Amino acid sequence: MVESPLPKRLKEARIASGMSQKVLGIAAGIDEFSASPRINQYETGKHSPDYLTLHRIAKVLNIPTAYFYAEEDDLAEVIRLYFGSVS
């Protein structure tokens, strides 16, 4: 079984942005009282966000949603760099 790259990529992107789990969650439209626990659950792989939630998180982090789904690290980096060059 292939492990989802989403938890690792989400945590790396959030840390690189300098945001706390709570700040990211609130900015993505998650209730302020559950924002930190929910982002933590996404980062640990306990739960996965639905597509719309991940899309909002990606917008806050200024990263394309596809970045979180790329299985290979090199491909994820290409997606991130390309998005940065056209946005």
C-alpha positions, 0 to 999 in steps of 0.5 A, spaced: 500 500 500 502 506 498 502 511 503 499 518 502 504 524 501 499 529 503 501 529 511 508 530 510 507 535 504 502 539 508 507 539 515 513 542 510 509 547 507 506 550 513 512 550 517 516 553 511 510 558 511 511 560 518 504 559 520 502 555 526 497 549 525 491 554 528 493 560 524 493 556 518 486 552 520 483 559 521 485 562 515 483 556 511 476 557 514 476 552 519 473 553 526 478 557 531 476 552 536 478 546 532 483 549 527 489 546 530 487 539 532 484 538 525 490 541 522 494 536 526 490 530 524 491 532 517 499 532 518 499 526 522 495 522 517 490 520 522 484 524 517 485 527 510 482 533 508 476 533 503 478 536 496 475 543 498 478 544 505 485 542 502 484 547 496 483 552 501 489 550 505 493 550 499 490 557 497 492 560 504 499 557 503 500 559 496 501 552 493 497 548 488 493 543 490 496 538 486 503 539 490 500 535 496 498 529 491 505 528 488 508 521 490 515 523 488 518 529 492 522 531 485 515 532 482 512 535 488 518 540 487 517 541 480 509 543 481 511 548 486 516 551 482 512 552 476 506 554 480 511 560 483 513 562 476 506 563 473 503 566 479 
